[in-house]
Amino acid sequence: MKPAWDTLKVLAEPTRLRILALLRQEELSVAELQEALEMSQSRISSQLSVLRQANLVIDRRDGKKSFYSLRSSLGSSESQLIAAAIQAVADSAELQEDTRNLERVIQKRRKVAEEYFDLIAGRLGKNYCPGRSWEGIGHMLLHLLPRVTVADLGAGEGMISQLIARQAEQVYCIDRASKMVEVGKKLAKANQLENLEYLLGDIEDVPLEDETVDIALLSQALHHADHPEKAIDEAFRILKPNGRIVILDLKAHTFEKARELYADTWLGFSEGKLHSWLKDSGFENVSVSIVSKERQEPGFETLLATGIKRAAS
């Protein structure tokens, strides 16, 4: 364990402390830190290097981007020192401005995805979407039972829910793009699906009560979430005891253009990462497997992940 004195010396530099204050709230890229702090890339990168060497922050590589966050395994003394240092300057003009800028950065991150989905509302079934294949969807539908209540999280227009609603008791489609919800409602009305309800909301803050659904479905939605693990936690919350989560999403890939072409936040996920998130949320009987691989470049692979929320003993 390194001496507290070493940590204090690292925290004594104002820029490093401001970076830590932001990373305590959100995982951020260098570009996002630049925007929040209104500093040059070289200045931020050099301070991040010092923070990494001091084992206070970690970085996660996702395609060509690196995202930084506060190390979760910090010792109690280091955590207390960081918290005390940030609290001591919390009322400063710089930190208050940084917090306002952070909110703007996060809103901008979300707006990019929302604008993309508003743009393609009404055309999802006609355009190519990575990872969406009838082969993969067929595997997923095998896990669905008739006469159940389903939450389709990040549903878009609800293409899958339009099918499920013909057998299910009730289906809720949740999406944060208002035009997607608008288009979905029109489709449900046109198809006379009275048990299909569209709700405007985020998959990380689902507008449904605890333990209200039998199946929580995330089809090609998780890689658009800011915090995928939070979306999985929300799925666990809204599931009834013995309810099932079903995730269909892209396996980790390196096709960087997916960010601008499809407004992807994450370049897919590894099997191990999905398995870990499901277990951490409390799911049992977790299974993650590859169910399809596209032949054309870049050869997207699709993962199917499931888990059960067991009844409390």
C-alpha positions in Angstrom: 0.0 0.0 0.0 1.5 3.3 -1.0 1.8 6.0 1.7 -1.0 8.5 2.0 1.6 11.2 1.5 2.1 10.1 -2.1 -1.7 10.3 -2.7 -1.8 13.8 -1.2 1.0 15.0 -3.5 -1.0 13.7 -6.5 -4.2 15.5 -5.3 -2.3 18.7 -4.8 -2.4 19.5 -8.5 -5.8 21.3 -9.3 -6.3 19.8 -12.8 -5.8 16.2 -11.5 -8.3 16.9 -8.7 -10.9 18.3 -11.2 -10.4 15.2 -13.3 -11.0 12.9 -10.4 -14.1 14.8 -9.4 -15.6 14.2 -12.8 -14.5 10.5 -12.9 -16.2 9.9 -9.6 -19.4 10.7 -11.3 -19.0 9.2 -14.8 -16.7 7.2 -17.0 -15.4 9.6 -19.6 -13.2 9.7 -22.7 -10.4 12.1 -23.2 -12.5 14.1 -25.7 -15.3 14.3 -23.1 -12.9 15.4 -20.4 -11.6 18.1 -22.8 -15.2 19.4 -23.3 -16.0 19.3 -19.6 -12.8 20.9 -18.4 -12.3 23.1 -21.4 -8.6 22.2 -21.6 -6.3 20.9 -24.3 -5.9 17.2 -25.0 -2.2 17.2 -24.2 -2.8 18.7 -20.8 -5.5 16.2 -19.8 -3.6 13.2 -21.2 -0.5 14.1 -19.2 -2.5 14.4 -16.0 -4.3 11.2 -16.7 -0.9 9.5 -17.1 0.1 10.6 -13.6 -3.2 9.4 -12.2 -2.8 6.0 -13.9 0.7 5.7 -12.5 -0.6 6.5 -9.1 -3.2 3.7 -9.5 -6.1 6.1 -8.9 -7.8 5.7 -12.3 -8.1 3.0 -14.8 -8.7 3.1 -18.6 -10.9 0.8 -20.7 -10.3 0.5 -24.4 -13.3 0.3 -26.7 -12.3 0.3 -30.3 -10.2 3.4 -30.9 -11.5 5.2 -27.9 -10.2 5.0 -24.3 -12.6 5.6 -21.4 -11.3 6.5 -17.9 -12.9 5.9 -14.5 -11.9 6.0 -10.9 -10.4 2.7 -9.8 -13.0 0.7 -8.0 -10.5 -1.2 -5.8 -9.1 1.9 -4.1 -8.1 1.4 -0.5 -10.3 3.1 2.2 -7.6 5.7 3.0 -7.2 6.7 -0.6 -10.9 6.9 -1.2 -11.3 9.1 1.9 -8.5 11.4 0.9 -10.0 11.8 -2.6 -13.4 12.5 -1.2 -12.1 15.0 1.4 -10.0 16.8 -1.2 -13.0 17.1 -3.6 -15.3 18.2 -0.8 -12.9 20.9 0.3 -13.1 22.6 -3.1 -16.7 21.6 -4.0 -17.9 25.2 -3.8 -15.2 26.6 -6.0 -16.3 28.2 -9.3 -14.1 25.7 -11.3 -15.8 22.5 -9.9 -19.3 24.0 -10.2 -18.6 24.8 -13.8 -17.1 21.4 -14.4 -20.3 19.8 -13.0 -22.5 21.9 -15.3 -20.3 21.0 -18.3 -20.4 17.3 -17.4 -24.2 17.4 -17.5 -24.0 19.0 -20.9 -21.5 16.3 -22.1 -23.8 13.5 -21.0 -26.8 15.1 -22.6 -24.8 15.5 -25.8 -23.8 11.8 -25.7 -27.5 10.8 -25.3 -28.7 13.3 -27.9 -26.4 11.7 -30.6 -28.2 8.4 -30.1 -31.7 9.9 -29.9 -31.2 12.0 -33.1 -30.1 8.9 -34.9 -33.2 6.9 -33.9 -35.5 9.8 -34.5 -34.0 10.0 -38.0 -34.7 6.4 -38.8 -38.1 6.1 -37.1 -40.4 4.4 -39.5 -37.6 2.8 -41.5 -36.0 0.3 -39.2 -37.4 -2.7 -40.9 -36.1 -1.5 -44.3 -32.5 -0.5 -43.4 -29.6 -2.7 -42.4 -29.0 -2.9 -38.7 -25.9 -4.8 -37.4 -26.8 -7.9 -35.4 -30.4 -8.0 -36.3 -31.0 -11.3 -38.1 -34.0 -13.6 -38.2 -31.6 -16.4 -37.2 -30.7 -14.7 -34.0 -34.3 -13.5 -33.3 -35.5 -17.1 -33.8 -33.2 -18.3 -31.1 -34.4 -15.6 -28.8 -38.1 -16.3 -29.4 -37.6 -19.9 -28.3 -37.1 -18.5 -24.8 -40.4 -16.7 -24.7 -43.5 -18.3 -23.2 -47.2 -17.5 -24.2 -49.6 -15.5 -22.1 -46.9 -13.6 -20.1 -46.2 -10.0 -19.5 -43.1 -8.7 -21.4 -41.1 -5.5 -21.2 -39.2 -4.8 -24.5 -36.5 -2.4 -23.3 -35.0 -0.1 -25.9 -37.7 -1.4 -28.2 -37.5 1.2 -31.0 -40.6 0.8 -33.1 -41.2 -2.6 -31.4 -40.7 -4.9 -34.4 -40.3 -7.9 -32.1 -43.0 -6.8 -29.7 -45.5 -6.6 -32.6 -45.0 -10.3 -32.9 -44.9 -11.2 -29.2 -48.1 -9.2 -28.5 -50.1 -11.7 -30.6 -49.5 -14.3 -27.9 -48.5 -12.5 -24.8 -50.8 -11.2 -22.0 -49.3 -7.7 -22.1 -46.3 -6.1 -23.7 -44.6 -2.8 -22.7 -42.3 -1.2 -25.2 -39.8 1.2 -23.6 -37.8 3.7 -25.7 -36.2 7.1 -25.0 -36.6 8.4 -28.6 -40.0 10.1 -28.7 -40.5 9.6 -32.5 -39.9 5.9 -32.1 -42.6 5.7 -29.4 -44.9 7.8 -31.7 -44.3 5.5 -34.7 -44.7 2.4 -32.5 -48.1 3.6 -31.1 -49.4 4.1 -34.7 -48.3 0.6 -35.7 -49.9 -1.0 -32.6 -53.1 0.8 -33.4 -53.0 -0.1 -37.0 -52.5 -3.8 -36.1 -55.2 -3.6 -33.4 -52.8 -4.7 -30.7 -54.6 -3.4 -27.6 -52.2 -5.3 -25.3 -49.1 -3.5 -26.7 -48.3 -0.3 -24.8 -45.5 2.2 -25.7 -43.9 4.2 -22.9 -41.2 6.9 -23.2 -38.4 6.1 -20.9 -34.8 5.1 -20.5 -33.7 1.5 -20.1 -31.5 2.6 -17.2 -34.6 4.1 -15.4 -37.5 2.0 -16.6 -41.0 3.5 -16.0 -42.5 0.3 -14.6 -43.1 -0.8 -11.1 -41.1 -3.5 -9.3 -41.8 -7.1 -10.1 -44.4 -6.4 -12.8 -43.2 -8.5 -15.8 -42.4 -12.1 -16.6 -39.8 -11.4 -19.3 -37.4 -8.5 -19.8 -36.2 -8.3 -23.3 -33.1 -6.3 -24.5 -32.7 -6.8 -28.3 -29.8 -4.8 -29.8 -30.4 -2.1 -27.2 -27.7 -2.7 -24.6 -24.9 -1.4 -26.8 -26.7 2.0 -26.9 -26.8 2.3 -23.1 -24.5 4.6 -21.2 -24.3 2.1 -18.4 -25.3 -1.4 -19.6 -25.0 -2.8 -16.1 -27.6 -0.4 -14.9 -30.0 -1.5 -17.6 -29.5 -5.1 -16.5 -30.1 -4.0 -12.9 -33.4 -2.4 -14.0 -34.4 -5.5 -15.8 -33.9 -7.5 -12.5 -35.9 -4.9 -10.6 -39.0 -5.1 -12.8 -39.0 -8.9 -13.2 -41.3 -11.0 -11.1 -39.7 -13.8 -9.1 -38.7 -16.6 -11.5 -38.9 -14.1 -14.3 -36.4 -14.3 -17.2 -34.1 -11.7 -18.8 -33.3 -12.3 -22.5 -30.5 -10.3 -24.2 -29.7 -10.3 -27.9 -26.7 -8.1 -28.7 -23.5 -7.8 -30.6 -20.3 -9.7 -29.6 -17.4 -7.3 -29.0 -16.0 -6.1 -32.4 -13.6 -3.5 -33.8 -15.8 -1.9 -36.4 -15.3 1.7 -35.2 -17.6 3.2 -37.9 -20.6 1.7 -36.0 -20.4 4.7 -33.7 -21.3 7.1 -36.4 -23.3 4.8 -38.7 -25.6 3.3 -36.0 -25.0 5.7 -33.0 -23.5 2.8 -31.0 -22.1 3.7 -27.6 -20.3 0.3 -27.1 -18.7 -1.9 -29.7 -20.5 -5.0 -28.5 -19.6 -7.0 -25.4 -17.6 -10.1 -24.6 -19.4 -13.2 -23.4 -17.5 -12.9 -20.1 -18.6 -9.3 -19.5 -22.3 -10.1 -20.2 -22.1 -13.2 -17.9 -20.5 -11.1 -15.1 -23.1 -8.3 -15.3 -26.0 -10.7 -15.1 -24.5 -12.5 -12.2 -23.7 -9.3 -10.4 -27.3 -8.1 -10.8 -28.5 -11.3 -9.1 -29.5 -13.5 -12.0 -29.1 -17.3 -11.8 -28.8 -20.0 -14.4 -27.0 -17.5 -16.6 -26.2 -18.5 -20.1 -24.3 -16.6 -22.8 -23.7 -18.0 -26.3 -23.0 -17.0 -29.9 -26.2 -17.6 -32.0 -25.3 -16.1 -35.4 -22.4 -14.7 -37.4 -22.9 -12.5 -40.5 -21.0 -13.4 -43.6 -20.5 -9.9 -45.0 -17.8 -7.7 -43.6 -17.3 -6.7 -40.8 -18.8 -10.1 -39.8 -20.9 -9.1 -36.8 -21.5 -11.9 -34.3 -24.7 -12.0 -32.2 -24.8 -13.1 -28.5 -27.8 -14.5 -26.7 -27.7 -14.1 -22.9 -30.4 -15.3 -20.5 -30.8 -15.5 -16.7 -33.5 -16.2 -14.1 -34.5 -14.1 -11.2 -35.1 -16.6 -8.5 -37.8 -16.1 -5.8 -36.4 -15.0 -2.5 -36.1 -18.0 -0.1 
